Amino acid sequence: MDSLIVYIARALVDKADAVEVRTTSVDGGMLYELKVAPEDVGKVIGRDGRTVNALRTVVAAAALKKGEKARVEILDDRRNGSTAVPPPSPASVEPSPP
């Protein structure tokens, strides 16, 4: 699964040699933490998170086909230390005023 993530991420970024994936077993599934060069984080996340959400969908579908659960997070070194970019939660999105 991590080779799939690396393959997709390297196709998106300028510095392909900086792509790393760390795998951790959590909560009955696998957590894949993707780390790219700081200047490539925006390319992996995409506008409004569309690219990373598509990556998460592909990885979740591939894992489900194997009978597993998988979650992908992007590590962002641009902020205070190495923090993960959490997936968006529907409750945190507020509608814009009319």
Protein Blocks (a to p, Z undefined) as FASTA:
>chain_A
ZZmmmmmmmmmmmblmlpccddddeehiacddddddfklmmmmnogghlmmmmmmmmmmm
mmmmnopacddddddfkbghjaddddddfklpccddZZ
